């Protein structure tokens, strides 16, 4: 059934998160190609208001990232705010090994 298949992929994503600390499966991850496709499909279905609300709740419960670009931007912004607090400016040097 489609529920069974969805749950299998969800369980794979949970295992991925346990191993990697997040649900951000890289598009270039050759080990998880079917998971990459499934993750992209969930994002698209939700964007089109076609994803079952129970599935959305389950994905939210594990910290699923719906918009990877927005998530990445927010993480980098938070890091910049910390840098500014520590250094008093936002001019991060390209040669700063700790802040690539």
Secondary structure, DSSP 8 states (H G I E B T S, - for coil): -HHHHHHHHHHHHHHHHHHHSSS---TT-GGGHHHHHHHHHHHHHHHTT-S-HHHHHHHHHTT--S-HHHHHHHHHHHHHHHHHHHHSS----TT-GGG-
